[in-house]
Amino acid sequence: MFSEKVTLVNPQGFHMRPASLLVGEVGKYDATVTIIRNGNSIPGNSLMGIMAAGIKCGEEIEIQAEGPQENEAGRAVVDFIASGMGD
């Protein structure tokens, strides 16, 4: 299982566009990706779940990935979040 913490650097947090881009990134891999925030699990393929979580700039979250492409998926998601998610 892949597991790594990352801090959200996007000033607007997870608003619609970066959340939908993240869901698209997760869909590229044969792995189940989960975002852990304050002990709560959010499916990485759930746009509404990510939006409802209200993750804000400066928050540290944990990315977990499990499956045949867990390392590739986990690394891609962590790198995407650390890059500012295109904003």
CYANA upper distance limits for C-alpha pairs under 8 A (distance plus 0.5 A):
  1 MET  CA     64 GLN  CA      7.52
  1 MET  CA     65 ALA  CA      6.43
  1 MET  CA     66 GLU  CA      5.50
  1 MET  CA     67 GLY  CA      8.06
  1 MET  CA     70 GLU  CA      7.05
  1 MET  CA     71 ASN  CA      8.21
  2 PHE  CA     63 ILE  CA      8.22
  2 PHE  CA     64 GLN  CA      5.87
  2 PHE  CA     65 ALA  CA      5.51
  2 PHE  CA     66 GLU  CA      6.95
  2 PHE  CA     70 GLU  CA      6.45
  2 PHE  CA     71 ASN  CA      6.21
  2 PHE  CA     74 GLY  CA      6.58
  3 SER  CA     62 GLU  CA      7.29
  3 SER  CA     63 ILE  CA      6.08
  3 SER  CA     64 GLN  CA      4.92
  3 SER  CA     65 ALA  CA      7.13
  3 SER  CA     74 GLY  CA      7.77
  4 GLU  CA     62 GLU  CA      6.05
  4 GLU  CA     63 ILE  CA      5.91
  4 GLU  CA     64 GLN  CA      7.23
  4 GLU  CA     74 GLY  CA      8.32
  4 GLU  CA     78 VAL  CA      8.01
  5 LYS  CA     60 GLU  CA      7.05
  5 LYS  CA     61 ILE  CA      6.06
  5 LYS  CA     62 GLU  CA      4.64
  5 LYS  CA     63 ILE  CA      6.59
  5 LYS  CA     78 VAL  CA      8.35
  6 VAL  CA     60 GLU  CA      6.04
  6 VAL  CA     61 ILE  CA      6.12
  6 VAL  CA     62 GLU  CA      6.73
  6 VAL  CA     63 ILE  CA      7.97
  6 VAL  CA     78 VAL  CA      6.83
  6 VAL  CA     81 ILE  CA      7.81
  6 VAL  CA     82 ALA  CA      7.17
  7 THR  CA     57 CYS  CA      8.27
  7 THR  CA     58 GLY  CA      6.36
  7 THR  CA     59 GLU  CA      6.03
  7 THR  CA     60 GLU  CA      4.71
  7 THR  CA     61 ILE  CA      6.77
  7 THR  CA     81 ILE  CA      8.14
  7 THR  CA     82 ALA  CA      7.25
  8 LEU  CA     13 GLY  CA      7.40
  8 LEU  CA     55 ILE  CA      8.48
  8 LEU  CA     56 LYS  CA      7.50
  8 LEU  CA     57 CYS  CA      5.64
  8 LEU  CA     58 GLY  CA      5.81
  8 LEU  CA     59 GLU  CA      6.12
  8 LEU  CA     60 GLU  CA      6.86
  8 LEU  CA     61 ILE  CA      8.06
  8 LEU  CA     81 ILE  CA      6.60
  8 LEU  CA     82 ALA  CA      6.96
  8 LEU  CA     84 GLY  CA      7.79
  9 VAL  CA     13 GLY  CA      8.00
  9 VAL  CA     57 CYS  CA      5.81
  9 VAL  CA     58 GLY  CA      6.39
  9 VAL  CA     81 ILE  CA      7.87
  9 VAL  CA     82 ALA  CA      6.97
  9 VAL  CA     83 SER  CA      8.12
  9 VAL  CA     84 GLY  CA      6.00
 10 ASN  CA     14 PHE  CA      8.16
 10 ASN  CA     57 CYS  CA      6.11
 10 ASN  CA     81 ILE  CA      8.43
 10 ASN  CA     84 GLY  CA      5.21
 10 ASN  CA     85 MET  CA      7.24
 10 ASN  CA     87 ASP  CA      7.17
 11 PRO  CA     56 LYS  CA      8.19
 11 PRO  CA     57 CYS  CA      5.75
 12 GLN  CA     56 LYS  CA      7.42
 12 GLN  CA     57 CYS  CA      6.98
 13 GLY  CA     54 GLY  CA      8.10
 13 GLY  CA     55 ILE  CA      6.35
 13 GLY  CA     56 LYS  CA      4.78
 13 GLY  CA     57 CYS  CA      5.36
 14 PHE  CA     18 PRO  CA      6.50
 14 PHE  CA     19 ALA  CA      6.03
 14 PHE  CA     50 ILE  CA      7.72
 14 PHE  CA     51 MET  CA      6.88
 14 PHE  CA     54 GLY  CA      7.32
 14 PHE  CA     55 ILE  CA      6.35
 14 PHE  CA     56 LYS  CA      7.17
 15 HIS  CA     19 ALA  CA      6.52
 15 HIS  CA     51 MET  CA      6.97
 16 MET  CA     20 SER  CA      6.55
 16 MET  CA     51 MET  CA      7.43
 17 ARG  CA     21 LEU  CA      6.71
 18 PRO  CA     22 LEU  CA      6.53
 18 PRO  CA     85 MET  CA      6.05
 18 PRO  CA     86 GLY  CA      7.45
 18 PRO  CA     87 ASP  CA      8.23
 19 ALA  CA     23 VAL  CA      6.81
 19 ALA  CA     47 LEU  CA      6.66
 19 ALA  CA     50 ILE  CA      7.03
 19 ALA  CA     51 MET  CA      7.32
 20 SER  CA     24 GLY  CA      6.75
 20 SER  CA     47 LEU  CA      6.56
 21 LEU  CA     25 GLU  CA      6.70
 21 LEU  CA     85 MET  CA      8.23
 22 LEU  CA     26 VAL  CA      6.70
 22 LEU  CA     44 GLY  CA      8.06
 22 LEU  CA     77 VAL  CA      7.54
 22 LEU  CA     80 PHE  CA      8.07
 22 LEU  CA     85 MET  CA      8.32
 23 VAL  CA     27 GLY  CA      6.75
 23 VAL  CA     44 GLY  CA      6.66
 23 VAL  CA     45 ASN  CA      5.38
 23 VAL  CA     46 SER  CA      7.26
 23 VAL  CA     47 LEU  CA      6.87
 24 GLY  CA     28 LYS  CA      7.29
 24 GLY  CA     45 ASN  CA      8.30
 25 GLU  CA     29 TYR  CA      8.22
 25 GLU  CA     76 ALA  CA      7.96
 25 GLU  CA     77 VAL  CA      7.50
 26 VAL  CA     31 ALA  CA      8.42
 26 VAL  CA     33 VAL  CA      7.31
 26 VAL  CA     44 GLY  CA      6.99
 26 VAL  CA     45 ASN  CA      6.80
 26 VAL  CA     73 ALA  CA      7.00
 26 VAL  CA     77 VAL  CA      7.57
 27 GLY  CA     45 ASN  CA      7.44
 28 LYS  CA     73 ALA  CA      8.39
 29 TYR  CA     69 GLN  CA      6.56
 29 TYR  CA     70 GLU  CA      8.38
 29 TYR  CA     72 GLU  CA      8.00
 29 TYR  CA     73 ALA  CA      6.25
 30 ASP  CA     67 GLY  CA      6.87
 30 ASP  CA     68 PRO  CA      6.46
 30 ASP  CA     69 GLN  CA      5.81
 30 ASP  CA     70 GLU  CA      7.93
 30 ASP  CA     73 ALA  CA      8.35
 31 ALA  CA     65 ALA  CA      6.67
 31 ALA  CA     66 GLU  CA      5.84
 31 ALA  CA     67 GLY  CA      4.79
 31 ALA  CA     68 PRO  CA      6.59
 31 ALA  CA     69 GLN  CA      5.91
 31 ALA  CA     70 GLU  CA      5.75
 31 ALA  CA     73 ALA  CA      7.12
 32 THR  CA     43 PRO  CA      8.45
 32 THR  CA     44 GLY  CA      7.99
 32 THR  CA     65 ALA  CA      5.94
 32 THR  CA     66 GLU  CA      5.74
 32 THR  CA     67 GLY  CA      6.73
 32 THR  CA     70 GLU  CA      7.94
 33 VAL  CA     43 PRO  CA      6.88
 33 VAL  CA     44 GLY  CA      5.47
 33 VAL  CA     45 ASN  CA      7.80
 33 VAL  CA     63 ILE  CA      7.57
 33 VAL  CA     64 GLN  CA      6.14
 33 VAL  CA     65 ALA  CA      4.83
 33 VAL  CA     66 GLU  CA      7.12
 33 VAL  CA     70 GLU  CA      8.39
 33 VAL  CA     73 ALA  CA      7.86
 33 VAL  CA     74 GLY  CA      7.60
 34 THR  CA     41 SER  CA      6.78
 34 THR  CA     42 ILE  CA      6.10
 34 THR  CA     43 PRO  CA      5.26
 34 THR  CA     44 GLY  CA      5.50
 34 THR  CA     63 ILE  CA      6.43
 34 THR  CA     64 GLN  CA      5.61
 34 THR  CA     65 ALA  CA      6.76
 35 ILE  CA     41 SER  CA      6.26
 35 ILE  CA     42 ILE  CA      5.48
 35 ILE  CA     43 PRO  CA      6.83
 35 ILE  CA     44 GLY  CA      6.60
 35 ILE  CA     61 ILE  CA      7.23
 35 ILE  CA     62 GLU  CA      6.26
 35 ILE  CA     63 ILE  CA      5.39
 35 ILE  CA     64 GLN  CA      6.90
 36 ILE  CA     40 ASN  CA      6.00
 36 ILE  CA     41 SER  CA      5.25
 36 ILE  CA     42 ILE  CA      6.79
 36 ILE  CA     61 ILE  CA      6.25
 36 ILE  CA     62 GLU  CA      5.43
 36 ILE  CA     63 ILE  CA      6.86
 36 ILE  CA     64 GLN  CA      8.09
 37 ARG  CA     41 SER  CA      7.17
 37 ARG  CA     42 ILE  CA      8.26
 37 ARG  CA     55 ILE  CA      8.49
 37 ARG  CA     60 GLU  CA      8.11
 37 ARG  CA     61 ILE  CA      5.70
 37 ARG  CA     62 GLU  CA      7.24
 38 ASN  CA     61 ILE  CA      8.36
 42 ILE  CA     46 SER  CA      8.03
 42 ILE  CA     49 GLY  CA      6.56
 42 ILE  CA     50 ILE  CA      7.01
 42 ILE  CA     53 ALA  CA      8.24
 43 PRO  CA     49 GLY  CA      7.35
 43 PRO  CA     50 ILE  CA      8.07
 44 GLY  CA     50 ILE  CA      7.78
 46 SER  CA     50 ILE  CA      6.70
 47 LEU  CA     51 MET  CA      6.67
 48 MET  CA     52 ALA  CA      6.38
 49 GLY  CA     53 ALA  CA      6.69
 50 ILE  CA     54 GLY  CA      7.73
 50 ILE  CA     55 ILE  CA      8.26
 51 MET  CA     55 ILE  CA      8.27
 55 ILE  CA     59 GLU  CA      7.30
 63 ILE  CA     74 GLY  CA      7.05
 63 ILE  CA     77 VAL  CA      8.04
 63 ILE  CA     78 VAL  CA      7.37
 64 GLN  CA     74 GLY  CA      6.96
 65 ALA  CA     70 GLU  CA      5.36
 65 ALA  CA     71 ASN  CA      7.63
 65 ALA  CA     73 ALA  CA      7.16
 65 ALA  CA     74 GLY  CA      5.89
 66 GLU  CA     70 GLU  CA      5.28
 69 GLN  CA     73 ALA  CA      6.52
 70 GLU  CA     74 GLY  CA      6.34
 71 ASN  CA     75 ARG  CA      6.47
 72 GLU  CA     76 ALA  CA      6.56
 73 ALA  CA     77 VAL  CA      6.70
 74 GLY  CA     78 VAL  CA      6.64
 75 ARG  CA     79 ASP  CA      6.49
 76 ALA  CA     80 PHE  CA      6.52
 77 VAL  CA     81 ILE  CA      6.71
 78 VAL  CA     82 ALA  CA      6.56
 79 ASP  CA     83 SER  CA      6.49
 80 PHE  CA     84 GLY  CA      7.33
 80 PHE  CA     85 MET  CA      5.90
 81 ILE  CA     85 MET  CA      5.80
